[in-house]
Amino acid sequence: MKSLPLLVGLGALTAASSVFAWDYVLLDTDKAAQNQQITSQQLGVKTDKPFTVTMRTLHGGRQEGVSIIDIDNGTMKLSVVPTRGMNVLQASVGDVRMGWDSPVKDVVNPAFIELNGRGGLGWLEGFNELVARCGY
């Protein structure tokens, strides 16, 4: 007899939580990355601080094919680079930028880095993130 209230409770919880759940695939290993944007307005979320999640792909030179996901929650902006092991490229809150001024200006695709170059320091040719996994 106790199972009926439990099932009803679980069913109500499942129904209530699905109202606020969205499922979007930004990256898929089976498909080429495409530029796209998801906003709080598209999702019907009414908030004082609208948010956006933007997926973009860089082109040209050693940046070719690098995917970047820009997340803006209305207070903080964050750029994540899935192509480089989910490294955090930069972050900012208002006018305050968190990061460092690397001599490397491009977001280099790992395919264009010769790890053994420069006496084993070739990986530095693409090192410009705020937070790096130091591997891919």
N, CA, C and O atoms as CSV, one atom per row, in Angstrom:
chain,resi,resn,atom,element,x,y,z
A,1,MET,N,N,0.805,-1.208,0.000
A,1,MET,CA,C,0.000,0.000,0.000
A,1,MET,C,C,0.845,1.269,0.000
A,1,MET,O,O,0.403,2.310,-0.485
A,2,LYS,N,N,2.043,1.188,0.535
A,2,LYS,CA,C,2.895,2.370,0.571
A,2,LYS,C,C,3.456,2.702,-0.800
A,2,LYS,O,O,3.917,3.821,-1.022
A,3,SER,N,N,3.424,1.756,-1.718
A,3,SER,CA,C,4.002,2.008,-3.037
A,3,SER,C,C,3.162,2.995,-3.849
A,3,SER,O,O,3.719,3.742,-4.653
A,4,LEU,N,N,1.848,3.020,-3.665
A,4,LEU,CA,C,0.997,3.933,-4.422
A,4,LEU,C,C,1.339,5.402,-4.135
A,4,LEU,O,O,1.533,6.161,-5.084
A,5,PRO,N,N,1.422,5.838,-2.865
A,5,PRO,CA,C,1.802,7.234,-2.622
A,5,PRO,C,C,3.206,7.553,-3.147
A,5,PRO,O,O,3.461,8.659,-3.625
A,6,LEU,N,N,4.107,6.581,-3.053
A,6,LEU,CA,C,5.457,6.793,-3.551
A,6,LEU,C,C,5.441,6.983,-5.065
A,6,LEU,O,O,6.111,7.876,-5.584
A,7,LEU,N,N,4.678,6.146,-5.780
A,7,LEU,CA,C,4.576,6.270,-7.228
A,7,LEU,C,C,3.923,7.589,-7.630
A,7,LEU,O,O,4.366,8.243,-8.574
A,8,VAL,N,N,2.875,7.978,-6.914
A,8,VAL,CA,C,2.206,9.242,-7.208
A,8,VAL,C,C,3.167,10.405,-6.958
A,8,VAL,O,O,3.232,11.346,-7.749
A,9,GLY,N,N,3.909,10.334,-5.854
A,9,GLY,CA,C,4.882,11.383,-5.538
A,9,GLY,C,C,5.983,11.468,-6.579
A,9,GLY,O,O,6.354,12.564,-7.000
A,10,LEU,N,N,6.514,10.320,-7.001
A,10,LEU,CA,C,7.551,10.304,-8.027
A,10,LEU,C,C,7.016,10.814,-9.361
A,10,LEU,O,O,7.704,11.542,-10.077
A,11,GLY,N,N,5.784,10.426,-9.691
A,11,GLY,CA,C,5.174,10.900,-10.937
A,11,GLY,C,C,4.989,12.407,-10.926
A,11,GLY,O,O,5.256,13.075,-11.925
A,12,ALA,N,N,4.532,12.947,-9.801
A,12,ALA,CA,C,4.344,14.397,-9.685
A,12,ALA,C,C,5.685,15.123,-9.765
A,12,ALA,O,O,5.796,16.167,-10.408
A,13,LEU,N,N,6.696,14.565,-9.109
A,13,LEU,CA,C,8.025,15.173,-9.146
A,13,LEU,C,C,8.586,15.166,-10.562
A,13,LEU,O,O,9.166,16.155,-11.009
A,14,THR,N,N,8.414,14.054,-11.265
A,14,THR,CA,C,8.894,13.953,-12.642
A,14,THR,C,C,8.168,14.948,-13.540
A,14,THR,O,O,8.797,15.619,-14.357
A,15,ALA,N,N,6.869,15.045,-13.396
A,15,ALA,CA,C,6.086,15.969,-14.222
A,15,ALA,C,C,6.466,17.415,-13.923
A,15,ALA,O,O,6.578,18.232,-14.838
A,16,ALA,N,N,6.665,17.733,-12.647
A,16,ALA,CA,C,7.004,19.105,-12.273
A,16,ALA,C,C,8.393,19.491,-12.758
A,16,ALA,O,O,8.601,20.619,-13.204
A,17,SER,N,N,9.346,18.566,-12.676
A,17,SER,CA,C,10.713,18.915,-13.063
A,17,SER,C,C,10.872,19.018,-14.572
A,17,SER,O,O,11.744,19.748,-15.043
A,18,SER,N,N,10.061,18.312,-15.338
A,18,SER,CA,C,10.204,18.363,-16.791
A,18,SER,C,C,9.754,19.701,-17.369
A,18,SER,O,O,10.130,20.048,-18.488
A,19,VAL,N,N,8.961,20.449,-16.623
A,19,VAL,CA,C,8.513,21.752,-17.080
A,19,VAL,C,C,9.707,22.694,-17.248
A,19,VAL,O,O,9.702,23.538,-18.144
A,20,PHE,N,N,10.720,22.560,-16.405
A,20,PHE,CA,C,11.863,23.464,-16.415
A,20,PHE,C,C,13.112,22.849,-17.031
A,20,PHE,O,O,14.211,23.370,-16.838
A,21,ALA,N,N,12.966,21.766,-17.758
A,21,ALA,CA,C,14.136,21.100,-18.336
A,21,ALA,C,C,14.176,21.309,-19.844
A,21,ALA,O,O,13.168,21.158,-20.534
A,22,TRP,N,N,15.357,21.658,-20.341
A,22,TRP,CA,C,15.580,21.783,-21.777
A,22,TRP,C,C,16.788,20.954,-22.128
A,22,TRP,O,O,17.712,20.815,-21.326
A,23,ASP,N,N,16.785,20.408,-23.312
A,23,ASP,CA,C,17.882,19.552,-23.744
A,23,ASP,C,C,18.321,19.998,-25.132
A,23,ASP,O,O,17.587,19.838,-26.106
A,24,TYR,N,N,19.536,20.565,-25.214
A,24,TYR,CA,C,20.098,21.007,-26.484
A,24,TYR,C,C,21.474,20.384,-26.655
A,24,TYR,O,O,22.275,20.371,-25.720
A,25,VAL,N,N,21.747,19.877,-27.830
A,25,VAL,CA,C,23.064,19.325,-28.133
A,25,VAL,C,C,23.847,20.383,-28.904
A,25,VAL,O,O,23.482,20.737,-30.025
A,26,LEU,N,N,24.924,20.887,-28.301
A,26,LEU,CA,C,25.769,21.879,-28.966
A,26,LEU,C,C,26.862,21.208,-29.777
A,26,LEU,O,O,27.190,21.651,-30.877
A,27,LEU,N,N,27.423,20.142,-29.234
A,27,LEU,CA,C,28.518,19.426,-29.891
A,27,LEU,C,C,28.174,17.954,-30.002
A,27,LEU,O,O,27.620,17.358,-29.078
A,28,ASP,N,N,28.510,17.381,-31.139
A,28,ASP,CA,C,28.255,15.966,-31.373
A,28,ASP,C,C,29.407,15.423,-32.207
A,28,ASP,O,O,29.763,16.005,-33.231
A,29,THR,N,N,29.985,14.321,-31.777
A,29,THR,CA,C,31.124,13.764,-32.515
A,29,THR,C,C,30.726,13.245,-33.884
A,29,THR,O,O,31.585,13.048,-34.743
A,30,ASP,N,N,29.437,13.020,-34.102
A,30,ASP,CA,C,28.971,12.497,-35.387
A,30,ASP,C,C,28.581,13.586,-36.380
A,30,ASP,O,O,28.297,13.291,-37.541
A,31,LYS,N,N,28.565,14.848,-35.935
A,31,LYS,CA,C,28.136,15.943,-36.810
A,31,LYS,C,C,29.132,17.095,-36.728
A,31,LYS,O,O,29.768,17.311,-35.696
A,32,ALA,N,N,29.255,17.822,-37.820
A,32,ALA,CA,C,30.120,19.006,-37.829
A,32,ALA,C,C,29.523,20.079,-36.920
A,32,ALA,O,O,28.305,20.240,-36.850
A,33,ALA,N,N,30.394,20.806,-36.229
A,33,ALA,CA,C,29.938,21.878,-35.343
A,33,ALA,C,C,29.293,22.989,-36.160
A,33,ALA,O,O,29.790,23.364,-37.222
A,34,GLN,N,N,28.180,23.510,-35.653
A,34,GLN,CA,C,27.470,24.589,-36.331
A,34,GLN,C,C,27.304,25.756,-35.369
A,34,GLN,O,O,27.116,25.562,-34.168
A,35,ASN,N,N,27.374,26.963,-35.904
A,35,ASN,CA,C,27.137,28.143,-35.082
A,35,ASN,C,C,25.675,28.158,-34.662
A,35,ASN,O,O,24.781,27.970,-35.487
A,36,GLN,N,N,25.436,28.383,-33.373
A,36,GLN,CA,C,24.067,28.457,-32.875
A,36,GLN,C,C,24.032,29.239,-31.573
A,36,GLN,O,O,25.055,29.413,-30.911
A,37,GLN,N,N,22.843,29.708,-31.214
A,37,GLN,CA,C,22.680,30.481,-29.991
A,37,GLN,C,C,21.378,30.086,-29.311
A,37,GLN,O,O,20.349,29.899,-29.960
A,38,ILE,N,N,21.444,29.965,-28.004
A,38,ILE,CA,C,20.268,29.672,-27.191
A,38,ILE,C,C,20.141,30.817,-26.195
A,38,ILE,O,O,21.112,31.170,-25.526
A,39,THR,N,N,18.948,31.398,-26.094
A,39,THR,CA,C,18.745,32.529,-25.185
A,39,THR,C,C,17.619,32.226,-24.203
A,39,THR,O,O,16.800,31.335,-24.429
A,40,SER,N,N,17.595,32.980,-23.114
A,40,SER,CA,C,16.520,32.829,-22.137
A,40,SER,C,C,15.182,33.180,-22.779
A,40,SER,O,O,14.153,32.601,-22.429
A,41,GLN,N,N,15.192,34.124,-23.714
A,41,GLN,CA,C,13.959,34.508,-24.399
A,41,GLN,C,C,13.423,33.354,-25.246
A,41,GLN,O,O,12.220,33.089,-25.238
A,42,GLN,N,N,14.314,32.658,-25.985
A,42,GLN,CA,C,13.884,31.507,-26.789
A,42,GLN,C,C,13.254,30.424,-25.918
A,42,GLN,O,O,12.311,29.749,-26.333
A,43,LEU,N,N,13.786,30.266,-24.707
A,43,LEU,CA,C,13.290,29.230,-23.805
A,43,LEU,C,C,12.071,29.678,-23.013
A,43,LEU,O,O,11.474,28.883,-22.287
A,44,GLY,N,N,11.698,30.947,-23.149
A,44,GLY,CA,C,10.538,31.456,-22.432
A,44,GLY,C,C,10.814,31.728,-20.965
A,44,GLY,O,O,9.888,31.758,-20.155
A,45,VAL,N,N,12.073,31.926,-20.613
A,45,VAL,CA,C,12.446,32.191,-19.230
A,45,VAL,C,C,12.430,33.696,-18.995
A,45,VAL,O,O,13.164,34.443,-19.643
A,46,LYS,N,N,11.597,34.130,-18.075
A,46,LYS,CA,C,11.519,35.544,-17.733
A,46,LYS,C,C,12.473,35.791,-16.568
A,46,LYS,O,O,12.330,35.200,-15.497
A,47,THR,N,N,13.446,36.672,-16.792
A,47,THR,CA,C,14.451,36.933,-15.767
A,47,THR,C,C,14.966,38.357,-15.882
A,47,THR,O,O,14.938,38.951,-16.960
A,48,ASP,N,N,15.437,38.904,-14.763
A,48,ASP,CA,C,16.020,40.248,-14.776
A,48,ASP,C,C,17.366,40.261,-15.486
A,48,ASP,O,O,17.787,41.289,-16.017
A,49,LYS,N,N,18.035,39.117,-15.492
A,49,LYS,CA,C,19.339,38.993,-16.149
A,49,LYS,C,C,19.249,37.911,-17.218
A,49,LYS,O,O,19.501,36.739,-16.935
A,50,PRO,N,N,18.893,38.290,-18.445
A,50,PRO,CA,C,18.776,37.293,-19.510
A,50,PRO,C,C,20.114,36.603,-19.762
A,50,PRO,O,O,21.175,37.205,-19.602
A,51,PHE,N,N,20.047,35.333,-20.158
A,51,PHE,CA,C,21.265,34.573,-20.416
A,51,PHE,C,C,21.314,34.105,-21.863
A,51,PHE,O,O,20.285,33.981,-22.527
A,52,THR,N,N,22.529,33.847,-22.338
A,52,THR,CA,C,22.730,33.292,-23.676
A,52,THR,C,C,23.854,32.264,-23.631
A,52,THR,O,O,24.797,32.378,-22.848
A,53,VAL,N,N,23.730,31.273,-24.477
A,53,VAL,CA,C,24.790,30.299,-24.714
A,53,VAL,C,C,24.995,30.286,-26.225
A,53,VAL,O,O,24.073,29.973,-26.979
A,54,THR,N,N,26.202,30.626,-26.662
A,54,THR,CA,C,26.498,30.735,-28.088
A,54,THR,C,C,27.614,29.773,-28.454
A,54,THR,O,O,28.642,29.711,-27.780
A,55,MET,N,N,27.404,29.026,-29.523
A,55,MET,CA,C,28.419,28.112,-30.048
A,55,MET,C,C,28.911,28.688,-31.363
A,55,MET,O,O,28.111,29.012,-32.240
A,56,ARG,N,N,30.231,28.818,-31.506
A,56,ARG,CA,C,30.790,29.332,-32.756
A,56,ARG,C,C,32.032,28.536,-33.121
A,56,ARG,O,O,32.690,27.953,-32.258
A,57,THR,N,N,32.343,28.522,-34.412
A,57,THR,CA,C,33.514,27.821,-34.926
A,57,THR,C,C,34.425,28.831,-35.602
A,57,THR,O,O,33.982,29.620,-36.436
A,58,LEU,N,N,35.699,28.801,-35.236
A,58,LEU,CA,C,36.673,29.730,-35.808
A,58,LEU,C,C,37.214,29.193,-37.128
A,58,LEU,O,O,37.305,27.983,-37.334
A,59,HIS,N,N,37.568,30.113,-38.011
A,59,HIS,CA,C,38.107,29.748,-39.321
A,59,HIS,C,C,39.330,30.600,-39.619
A,59,HIS,O,O,39.422,31.754,-39.201
A,60,GLY,N,N,40.257,30.013,-40.343
A,60,GLY,CA,C,41.439,30.738,-40.795
A,60,GLY,C,C,42.682,30.405,-39.997
A,60,GLY,O,O,42.673,30.408,-38.766
A,61,GLY,N,N,43.742,30.120,-40.717
A,61,GLY,CA,C,45.032,29.851,-40.090
A,61,GLY,C,C,44.998,28.669,-39.151
A,61,GLY,O,O,44.314,27.676,-39.401
A,62,ARG,N,N,45.752,28.786,-38.058
A,62,ARG,CA,C,45.844,27.677,-37.101
A,62,ARG,C,C,44.625,27.586,-36.188
A,62,ARG,O,O,44.543,26.681,-35.358
A,63,GLN,N,N,43.677,28.513,-36.330
A,63,GLN,CA,C,42.425,28.460,-35.566
A,63,GLN,C,C,41.368,27.593,-36.249
A,63,GLN,O,O,40.329,27.304,-35.654
A,64,GLU,N,N,41.618,27.184,-37.474
A,64,GLU,CA,C,40.619,26.480,-38.285
A,64,GLU,C,C,39.987,25.315,-37.517
A,64,GLU,O,O,40.673,24.409,-37.045
A,65,GLY,N,N,38.655,25.372,-37.411
A,65,GLY,CA,C,37.902,24.284,-36.809
A,65,GLY,C,C,37.781,24.323,-35.300
A,65,GLY,O,O,37.188,23.413,-34.720
A,66,VAL,N,N,38.316,25.333,-34.641
A,66,VAL,CA,C,38.220,25.428,-33.184
A,66,VAL,C,C,36.804,25.851,-32.802
A,66,VAL,O,O,36.287,26.842,-33.318
A,67,SER,N,N,36.182,25.099,-31.900
A,67,SER,CA,C,34.850,25.430,-31.398
A,67,SER,C,C,34.980,26.202,-30.095
A,67,SER,O,O,35.795,25.866,-29.236
A,68,ILE,N,N,34.163,27.241,-29.960
A,68,ILE,CA,C,34.130,28.028,-28.726
A,68,ILE,C,C,32.681,28.148,-28.279
A,68,ILE,O,O,31.792,28.419,-29.085
A,69,ILE,N,N,32.453,27.944,-26.990
A,69,ILE,CA,C,31.129,28.135,-26.407
A,69,ILE,C,C,31.214,29.335,-25.471
A,69,ILE,O,O,31.966,29.325,-24.497
A,70,ASP,N,N,30.428,30.376,-25.779
A,70,ASP,CA,C,30.368,31.580,-24.949
A,70,ASP,C,C,29.124,31.490,-24.078
A,70,ASP,O,O,28.016,31.310,-24.582
A,71,ILE,N,N,29.311,31.617,-22.772
A,71,ILE,CA,C,28.212,31.540,-21.811
A,71,ILE,C,C,28.111,32.894,-21.118
A,71,ILE,O,O,29.084,33.379,-20.542
A,72,ASP,N,N,26.927,33.497,-21.178
A,72,ASP,CA,C,26.685,34.786,-20.523
A,72,ASP,C,C,25.448,34.619,-19.651
A,72,ASP,O,O,24.337,34.488,-20.165
A,73,ASN,N,N,25.636,34.623,-18.330
A,73,ASN,CA,C,24.500,34.424,-17.432
A,73,ASN,C,C,23.908,35.740,-16.939
A,73,ASN,O,O,23.107,35.752,-16.005
A,74,GLY,N,N,24.299,36.842,-17.565
A,74,GLY,CA,C,23.786,38.146,-17.174
A,74,GLY,C,C,24.700,38.864,-16.200
A,74,GLY,O,O,24.615,40.084,-16.058
A,75,THR,N,N,25.565,38.135,-15.534
A,75,THR,CA,C,26.544,38.716,-14.618
A,75,THR,C,C,27.957,38.398,-15.068
A,75,THR,O,O,28.815,39.279,-15.121
A,76,MET,N,N,28.192,37.147,-15.389
A,76,MET,CA,C,29.522,36.690,-15.780
A,76,MET,C,C,29.501,36.161,-17.203
A,76,MET,O,O,28.542,35.516,-17.627
A,77,LYS,N,N,30.573,36.444,-17.937
A,77,LYS,CA,C,30.741,35.906,-19.286
A,77,LYS,C,C,31.938,34.964,-19.256
A,77,LYS,O,O,32.977,35.278,-18.676
A,78,LEU,N,N,31.776,33.803,-19.891
A,78,LEU,CA,C,32.787,32.761,-19.859
A,78,LEU,C,C,32.902,32.152,-21.244
A,78,LEU,O,O,31.888,31.876,-21.886
A,79,SER,N,N,34.128,31.939,-21.713
A,79,SER,CA,C,34.351,31.291,-23.010
A,79,SER,C,C,35.090,29.982,-22.782
A,79,SER,O,O,36.181,29.965,-22.212
A,80,VAL,N,N,34.487,28.883,-23.232
A,80,VAL,CA,C,35.041,27.542,-23.071
A,80,VAL,C,C,35.421,27.017,-24.451
A,80,VAL,O,O,34.695,27.229,-25.422
A,81,VAL,N,N,36.570,26.325,-24.536
A,81,VAL,CA,C,37.074,25.819,-25.813
A,81,VAL,C,C,37.073,24.287,-25.787
A,81,VAL,O,O,38.052,23.684,-25.347
A,82,PRO,N,N,35.989,23.647,-26.251
A,82,PRO,CA,C,35.926,22.185,-26.262
A,82,PRO,C,C,37.037,21.545,-27.092
A,82,PRO,O,O,37.520,20.466,-26.750
A,83,THR,N,N,37.441,22.195,-28.168
A,83,THR,CA,C,38.482,21.657,-29.041
A,83,THR,C,C,39.808,21.529,-28.303
A,83,THR,O,O,40.636,20.690,-28.656
A,84,ARG,N,N,40.012,22.338,-27.300
A,84,ARG,CA,C,41.251,22.309,-26.523
A,84,ARG,C,C,40.991,21.749,-25.124
A,84,ARG,O,O,41.493,22.285,-24.136
A,85,GLY,N,N,40.215,20.684,-25.042
A,85,GLY,CA,C,40.022,19.987,-23.772
A,85,GLY,C,C,39.144,20.705,-22.771
A,85,GLY,O,O,39.352,20.563,-21.566
A,86,MET,N,N,38.164,21.478,-23.233
A,86,MET,CA,C,37.252,22.250,-22.381
A,86,MET,C,C,37.991,23.317,-21.564
A,86,MET,O,O,37.563,23.665,-20.464
A,87,ASN,N,N,39.089,23.828,-22.100
A,87,ASN,CA,C,39.823,24.904,-21.429
A,87,ASN,C,C,38.957,26.154,-21.359
A,87,ASN,O,O,38.135,26.396,-22.242
A,88,VAL,N,N,39.142,26.941,-20.317
A,88,VAL,CA,C,38.449,28.219,-20.175
A,88,VAL,C,C,39.348,29.288,-20.787
A,88,VAL,O,O,40.424,29.579,-20.266
A,89,LEU,N,N,38.898,29.864,-21.889
A,89,LEU,CA,C,39.699,30.853,-22.607
A,89,LEU,C,C,39.757,32.170,-21.852
A,89,LEU,O,O,40.829,32.744,-21.661
A,90,GLN,N,N,38.594,32.642,-21.427
A,90,GLN,CA,C,38.531,33.921,-20.714
A,90,GLN,C,C,37.250,33.994,-19.911
A,90,GLN,O,O,36.296,33.256,-20.161
A,91,ALA,N,N,37.243,34.893,-18.945
A,91,ALA,CA,C,36.057,35.138,-18.133
A,91,ALA,C,C,36.043,36.618,-17.776
A,91,ALA,O,O,37.092,37.252,-17.664
A,92,SER,N,N,34.843,37.159,-17.600
A,92,SER,CA,C,34.739,38.561,-17.193
A,92,SER,C,C,33.461,38.769,-16.395
A,92,SER,O,O,32.445,38.109,-16.614
A,93,VAL,N,N,33.548,39.699,-15.475
A,93,VAL,CA,C,32.395,40.143,-14.702
A,93,VAL,C,C,32.355,41.653,-14.853
A,93,VAL,O,O,33.233,42.360,-14.359
A,94,GLY,N,N,31.334,42.142,-15.539
A,94,GLY,CA,C,31.271,43.572,-15.831
A,94,GLY,C,C,32.459,43.979,-16.683
A,94,GLY,O,O,32.704,43.391,-17.737
A,95,ASP,N,N,33.195,44.981,-16.230
A,95,ASP,CA,C,34.377,45.454,-16.956
A,95,ASP,C,C,35.663,44.770,-16.503
A,95,ASP,O,O,36.738,45.061,-17.029
A,96,VAL,N,N,35.562,43.867,-15.533
A,96,VAL,CA,C,36.748,43.194,-14.997
A,96,VAL,C,C,36.983,41.894,-15.761
A,96,VAL,O,O,36.163,40.977,-15.721
A,97,ARG,N,N,38.117,41.833,-16.458
A,97,ARG,CA,C,38.484,40.645,-17.231
A,97,ARG,C,C,39.431,39.793,-16.405
A,97,ARG,O,O,40.398,40.298,-15.835
A,98,MET,N,N,39.150,38.500,-16.344
A,98,MET,CA,C,40.046,37.566,-15.675
A,98,MET,C,C,40.806,36.809,-16.749
A,98,MET,O,O,40.197,36.195,-17.625
A,99,GLY,N,N,42.098,36.846,-16.692
A,99,GLY,CA,C,42.888,36.172,-17.697
A,99,GLY,C,C,44.297,36.705,-17.686
A,99,GLY,O,O,44.712,37.383,-16.746
A,100,TRP,N,N,45.024,36.398,-18.728
A,100,TRP,CA,C,46.379,36.909,-18.852
A,100,TRP,C,C,46.627,37.241,-20.305
A,100,TRP,O,O,45.982,36.693,-21.199
A,101,ASP,N,N,47.560,38.137,-20.535
A,101,ASP,CA,C,47.866,38.578,-21.890
A,101,ASP,C,C,48.981,37.711,-22.459
A,101,ASP,O,O,50.163,38.033,-22.339
A,102,SER,N,N,48.587,36.623,-23.071
A,102,SER,CA,C,49.534,35.681,-23.659
A,102,SER,C,C,50.116,36.258,-24.940
A,102,SER,O,O,49.438,37.007,-25.644
A,103,PRO,N,N,51.354,35.923,-25.247
A,103,PRO,CA,C,51.890,36.328,-26.544
A,103,PRO,C,C,51.214,35.587,-27.696
A,103,PRO,O,O,51.316,36.004,-28.850
A,104,VAL,N,N,50.523,34.486,-27.384
A,104,VAL,CA,C,49.771,33.732,-28.393
A,104,VAL,C,C,48.394,34.369,-28.502
A,104,VAL,O,O,47.625,34.337,-27.541
A,105,LYS,N,N,48.071,34.944,-29.647
A,105,LYS,CA,C,46.809,35.666,-29.811
A,105,LYS,C,C,45.691,34.795,-30.378
A,105,LYS,O,O,44.516,35.088,-30.156
A,106,ASP,N,N,46.030,33.731,-31.105
A,106,ASP,CA,C,45.022,32.859,-31.709
A,106,ASP,C,C,44.674,31.708,-30.778
A,106,ASP,O,O,45.472,31.320,-29.924
A,107,VAL,N,N,43.471,31.166,-30.953
A,107,VAL,CA,C,43.088,29.938,-30.266
A,107,VAL,C,C,43.481,28.800,-31.210
A,107,VAL,O,O,42.723,28.450,-32.114
A,108,VAL,N,N,44.648,28.237,-31.001
A,108,VAL,CA,C,45.247,27.301,-31.946
A,108,VAL,C,C,44.623,25.915,-31.812
A,108,VAL,O,O,44.508,25.371,-30.713
A,109,ASN,N,N,44.224,25.355,-32.954
A,109,ASN,CA,C,43.710,23.990,-32.997
A,109,ASN,C,C,44.862,23.039,-32.661
A,109,ASN,O,O,45.940,23.164,-33.243
A,110,PRO,N,N,44.663,22.088,-31.735
A,110,PRO,CA,C,45.734,21.157,-31.371
A,110,PRO,C,C,46.311,20.393,-32.561
A,110,PRO,O,O,47.448,19.926,-32.498
A,111,ALA,N,N,45.555,20.260,-33.631
A,111,ALA,CA,C,46.050,19.554,-34.817
A,111,ALA,C,C,47.238,20.278,-35.447
A,111,ALA,O,O,48.011,19.668,-36.186
A,112,PHE,N,N,47.389,21.571,-35.162
A,112,PHE,CA,C,48.461,22.365,-35.759
A,112,PHE,C,C,49.638,22.603,-34.809
A,112,PHE,O,O,50.507,23.427,-35.093
A,113,ILE,N,N,49.666,21.891,-33.692
A,113,ILE,CA,C,50.742,22.067,-32.720
A,113,ILE,C,C,51.676,20.864,-32.766
A,113,ILE,O,O,51.237,19.718,-32.670
A,114,GLU,N,N,52.953,21.136,-32.913
A,114,GLU,CA,C,53.962,20.077,-32.874
A,114,GLU,C,C,54.489,20.010,-31.437
A,114,GLU,O,O,55.317,20.825,-31.028
A,115,LEU,N,N,54.000,19.037,-30.689
A,115,LEU,CA,C,54.321,18.950,-29.268
A,115,LEU,C,C,55.812,18.821,-28.998
A,115,LEU,O,O,56.304,19.358,-28.006
A,116,ASN,N,N,56.538,18.122,-29.856
A,116,ASN,CA,C,57.968,17.901,-29.636
A,116,ASN,C,C,58.837,19.024,-30.182
A,116,ASN,O,O,60.057,18.999,-30.025
A,117,GLY,N,N,58.218,20.002,-30.819
A,117,GLY,CA,C,58.980,21.132,-31.349
A,117,GLY,C,C,59.569,21.969,-30.226
A,117,GLY,O,O,59.130,21.878,-29.079
A,118,ARG,N,N,60.545,22.769,-30.550
A,118,ARG,CA,C,61.196,23.663,-29.583
A,118,ARG,C,C,61.695,22.906,-28.352
A,118,ARG,O,O,61.547,23.367,-27.220
A,119,GLY,N,N,62.286,21.738,-28.596
A,119,GLY,CA,C,62.864,20.960,-27.490
A,119,GLY,C,C,61.833,20.464,-26.498
A,119,GLY,O,O,62.105,20.421,-25.298
A,120,GLY,N,N,60.644,20.085,-26.977
A,120,GLY,CA,C,59.588,19.590,-26.101
A,120,GLY,C,C,58.652,20.666,-25.591
A,120,GLY,O,O,57.735,20.368,-24.826
A,121,LEU,N,N,58.859,21.903,-25.992
A,121,LEU,CA,C,58.004,23.009,-25.547
A,121,LEU,C,C,57.051,23.486,-26.636
A,121,LEU,O,O,56.525,24.596,-26.557
A,122,GLY,N,N,56.825,22.654,-27.654
A,122,GLY,CA,C,55.945,23.032,-28.754
A,122,GLY,C,C,54.529,23.338,-28.310
A,122,GLY,O,O,53.835,24.123,-28.956
A,123,TRP,N,N,54.091,22.733,-27.219
A,123,TRP,CA,C,52.732,22.965,-26.723
A,123,TRP,C,C,52.502,24.421,-26.336
A,123,TRP,O,O,51.358,24.875,-26.288
A,124,LEU,N,N,53.583,25.162,-26.059
A,124,LEU,CA,C,53.435,26.573,-25.695
A,124,LEU,C,C,52.939,27.431,-26.853
A,124,LEU,O,O,52.472,28.549,-26.636
A,125,GLU,N,N,53.035,26.922,-28.079
A,125,GLU,CA,C,52.593,27.689,-29.247
A,125,GLU,C,C,51.082,27.894,-29.272
A,125,GLU,O,O,50.591,28.712,-30.050
A,126,GLY,N,N,50.346,27.183,-28.455
A,126,GLY,CA,C,48.903,27.358,-28.408
A,126,GLY,C,C,48.396,27.664,-27.017
A,126,GLY,O,O,47.192,27.578,-26.773
A,127,PHE,N,N,49.261,28.012,-26.113
A,127,PHE,CA,C,48.893,28.178,-24.705
A,127,PHE,C,C,48.492,29.620,-24.429
A,127,PHE,O,O,49.347,30.503,-24.355
A,128,ASN,N,N,47.190,29.861,-24.277
A,128,ASN,CA,C,46.737,31.227,-23.980
A,128,ASN,C,C,45.459,31.266,-23.147
A,128,ASN,O,O,44.812,32.310,-23.064
A,129,GLU,N,N,45.090,30.160,-22.537
A,129,GLU,CA,C,43.842,30.100,-21.792
A,129,GLU,C,C,43.996,30.593,-20.353
A,129,GLU,O,O,45.097,30.630,-19.804
A,130,LEU,N,N,42.866,30.966,-19.763
A,130,LEU,CA,C,42.808,31.322,-18.351
A,130,LEU,C,C,42.988,30.063,-17.504
A,130,LEU,O,O,43.753,30.064,-16.540
A,131,VAL,N,N,42.284,28.994,-17.865
A,131,VAL,CA,C,42.397,27.701,-17.185
A,131,VAL,C,C,42.632,26.648,-18.253
A,131,VAL,O,O,41.829,26.500,-19.174
A,132,ALA,N,N,43.740,25.914,-18.129
A,132,ALA,CA,C,44.089,24.905,-19.132
A,132,ALA,C,C,44.228,23.535,-18.478
A,132,ALA,O,O,44.757,23.413,-17.373
A,133,ARG,N,N,43.748,22.511,-19.170
A,133,ARG,CA,C,43.876,21.133,-18.703
A,133,ARG,C,C,45.292,20.604,-18.877
A,133,ARG,O,O,45.669,19.614,-18.249
A,134,CYS,N,N,46.069,21.252,-19.720
A,134,CYS,CA,C,47.432,20.809,-20.026
A,134,CYS,C,C,47.421,19.415,-20.633
A,134,CYS,O,O,48.210,18.552,-20.248
A,135,GLY,N,N,46.543,19.210,-21.564
A,135,GLY,CA,C,46.450,17.952,-22.285
A,135,GLY,C,C,45.195,17.921,-23.116
A,135,GLY,O,O,44.270,18.703,-22.897
A,136,TYR,N,N,45.166,17.023,-24.063
A,136,TYR,CA,C,43.953,16.873,-24.874
A,136,TYR,C,C,43.789,15.470,-25.347
A,136,TYR,O,O,42.822,15.162,-26.044
